[in-house]
Amino acid sequence: MYLVKVYVTYKESILDPKGEAVNDALHRLGYTNVQSVELGKYFELKLAAGSRPVEAQVDEMCDRLLANVNMETYRYEITELEAL
């Protein structure tokens, strides 16, 4: 079994209005040292071992559903879980 942590964020060329709103709010609260804020999505997937490599499956899931590949980029971490 594998635990996959997927992080999805906007590409650098895409404006992040929610991140800008949070950044502005933090400045209004006195946290003026905050330079920028990026919002994103986080997913945790537990996958059973299968016939296909885990990396190939996760890439396919991200490309097809978890990330909008036109606007977003993703990265992931895979950890093999010990059997109980």
PAKE-238860 format. One line per 8 residues: number of its first residue (from 1); their letters; for each residue x, y, z of N, C-alpha, C, CB. Coordinates in steps of 0.02 Angstrom, whole numbers, plus 50000, padded with zeros to 5 digits. Glycine has a CB too. Layout:
// residues N
NUM	A	X,Y,Z,X,Y,Z,X,Y,Z,X,Y,Z; ...
// end
This chain:
// residues 84
1	MYLVKVYV	50043,49942,50000,50000,50000,50000,50045,50061,50000,49951,50000,50061; 50022,50113,49966,50060,50175,49960,50017,50234,49982,50084,50185,49887; 50050,50282,50014,50019,50346,50030,50049,50397,49982,50030,50366,50105; 50006,50431,49945,50028,50481,49897,50000,50549,49918,50006,50463,49824; 50045,50597,49927,50025,50666,49943,50035,50707,49880,50066,50695,50003; 49979,50736,49856,49980,50775,49793,49968,50848,49809,49926,50748,49743; 50012,50891,49783,50007,50964,49792,49995,50996,49724,50072,50993,49826; 49941,51034,49718,49923,51066,49655,49923,51141,49666,49853,51041,49629
9	TYKESILD	49959,51178,49623,49961,51251,49627,49956,51280,49557,50026,51275,49662; 49940,51345,49555,49937,51379,49490,50007,51383,49460,49907,51450,49498; 50011,51381,49394,50073,51394,49360,50094,51466,49372,50067,51380,49283; 50159,51480,49366,50184,51547,49381,50151,51601,49338,50259,51549,49371; 50131,51584,49277,50103,51633,49231,50029,51648,49245,50111,51609,49160; 49998,51612,49292,49926,51619,49306,49917,51662,49369,49893,51550,49316; 49873,51712,49365,49856,51754,49422,49817,51714,49473,49816,51816,49398; 49834,51723,49537,49801,51689,49592,49762,51740,49633,49853,51650,49636
17	PKGEAVND	49700,51757,49614,49664,51809,49650,49649,51792,49723,49598,51823,49614; 49638,51729,49739,49626,51711,49809,49690,51720,49850,49601,51638,49815; 49746,51702,49822,49809,51712,49856,49823,51786,49868,49866,51682,49816; 49807,51827,49818,49815,51900,49826,49770,51927,49881,49801,51936,49760; 49708,51902,49884,49661,51925,49936,49687,51906,50006,49591,51894,49924; 49713,51846,50013,49741,51825,50078,49802,51868,50095,49759,51750,50077; 49844,51880,50046,49904,51921,50056,49883,51991,50080,49945,51926,49991; 49834,52021,50047,49810,52087,50067,49781,52087,50138,49756,52112,50018
25	ALHRLGYT	49743,52034,50154,49714,52029,50221,49768,52022,50274,49666,51969,50225; 49819,51983,50261,49874,51977,50308,49910,52043,50319,49924,51924,50284; 49918,52082,50265,49948,52148,50272,49905,52193,50316,49959,52180,50204; 49839,52191,50306,49794,52232,50347,49797,52212,50421,49723,52226,50321; 49812,52148,50434,49818,52124,50503,49886,52139,50533,49804,52050,50506; 49929,52171,50494,49994,52191,50521,50052,52146,50502,49990,52193,50594; 50039,52094,50463,50093,52049,50441,50122,52074,50375,50067,51976,50434; 50154,52132,50379,50178,52166,50319,50240,52133,50289,50192,52238,50333
33	NVQSVELG	50271,52087,50325,50329,52052,50299,50311,51995,50251,50371,52025,50356; 50247,51979,50245,50226,51927,50198,50234,51953,50127,50152,51905,50211; 50273,51919,50087,50287,51941,50019,50234,51918,49970,50356,51916,49998; 50212,51856,49977,50160,51830,49931,50128,51768,49962,50191,51812,49861; 50069,51752,49938,50032,51693,49961,50008,51656,49899,49971,51713,50007; 50017,51591,49899,49991,51549,49845,49943,51499,49875,50048,51512,49806; 49883,51496,49849,49836,51446,49870,49838,51387,49822,49764,51475,49875; 49821,51330,49847,49822,51270,49805,49775,51218,49832,49893,51243,49799
41	KYFELKLA	49784,51158,49806,49745,51101,49828,49792,51047,49854,49699,51073,49771; 49769,51008,49902,49808,50954,49931,49765,50892,49933,49834,50973,50002; 49792,50836,49910,49757,50773,49910,49800,50720,49943,49737,50752,49838; 49769,50675,49980,49803,50615,50005,49768,50555,49975,49804,50612,50083; 49806,50513,49942,49779,50453,49910,49812,50392,49941,49789,50455,49833; 49774,50341,49955,49802,50277,49976,49789,50228,49919,49770,50251,50044; 49843,50201,49892,49838,50157,49835,49865,50088,49852,49875,50186,49775; 49829,50038,49831,49854,49970,49837,49902,49958,49779,49795,49917,49836
49	AGSRPVEA	49950,49915,49791,49997,49897,49738,49959,49865,49681,50054,49850,49765; 49977,49882,49620,49944,49854,49562,49994,49834,49509,49894,49904,49533; 49969,49820,49451,50013,49798,49397,50050,49856,49365,49973,49761,49344; 50023,49917,49370,50055,49976,49342,50094,50013,49395,50003,50024,49310; 50149,50046,49377,50187,50085,49426,50143,50140,49457,50249,50116,49393; 50154,50151,49521,50115,50201,49558,50123,50270,49526,50136,50204,49632; 50184,50288,49506,50197,50353,49475,50154,50364,49413,50271,50360,49458; 50148,50313,49372,50108,50318,49310,50035,50329,49327,50116,50255,49267
57	QVDEMCDR	50011,50294,49378,49940,50302,49398,49927,50371,49425,49921,50249,49450; 49972,50396,49467,49962,50462,49497,49966,50516,49444,50015,50475,49552; 50014,50512,49398,50018,50560,49343,49952,50561,49303,50076,50544,49297; 49926,50503,49289,49863,50499,49251,49805,50529,49290,49847,50426,49234; 49801,50515,49355,49747,50544,49396,49752,50620,49398,49751,50516,49468; 49812,50646,49406,49821,50718,49408,49804,50750,49341,49893,50736,49427; 49827,50720,49287,49813,50747,49220,49739,50745,49202,49853,50709,49168; 49705,50693,49225,49635,50684,49205,49585,50717,49252,49620,50612,49200
65	LLANVNME	49603,50726,49316,49552,50750,49363,49578,50799,49416,49522,50692,49398; 49632,50783,49449,49652,50822,49508,49679,50891,49492,49704,50784,49546; 49710,50900,49434,49738,50965,49415,49712,50985,49347,49816,50962,49415; 49702,51050,49338,49687,51078,49272,49755,51093,49241,49640,51143,49277; 49779,51049,49198,49848,51054,49173,49860,51116,49130,49865,50992,49133; 49807,51149,49109,49815,51212,49072,49835,51269,49118,49751,51229,49035; 49813,51266,49181,49824,51321,49228,49865,51301,49289,49758,51348,49250; 49868,51237,49303,49898,51215,49366,49956,51167,49353,49846,51182,49410
73	TYRYEITE	49998,51163,49402,50052,51114,49402,50045,51072,49465,50122,51149,49399; 50075,51014,49466,50070,50971,49524,50136,50936,49538,50014,50919,49515; 50143,50917,49600,50198,50875,49621,50171,50827,49673,50258,50917,49650; 50206,50773,49685,50181,50725,49734,50239,50689,49768,50135,50675,49701; 50223,50662,49826,50269,50622,49866,50236,50554,49877,50286,50657,49935; 50275,50501,49867,50250,50433,49876,50287,50401,49934,50257,50391,49811; 50248,50373,49980,50277,50337,50037,50247,50268,50038,50263,50375,50105; 50289,50218,50044,50264,50149,50049,50245,50137,50121,50317,50097,50025
81	LEAL	50183,50115,50131,50158,50102,50199,50174,50030,50218,50081,50115,50204; 50189,50021,50282,50203,49954,50306,50138,49915,50314,50242,49956,50373; 50142,49850,50299,50083,49808,50307,50070,49798,50382,50093,49739,50271; 50007,49796,50400,49990,49787,50471,49990,49716,50490,49923,49817,50485
// end
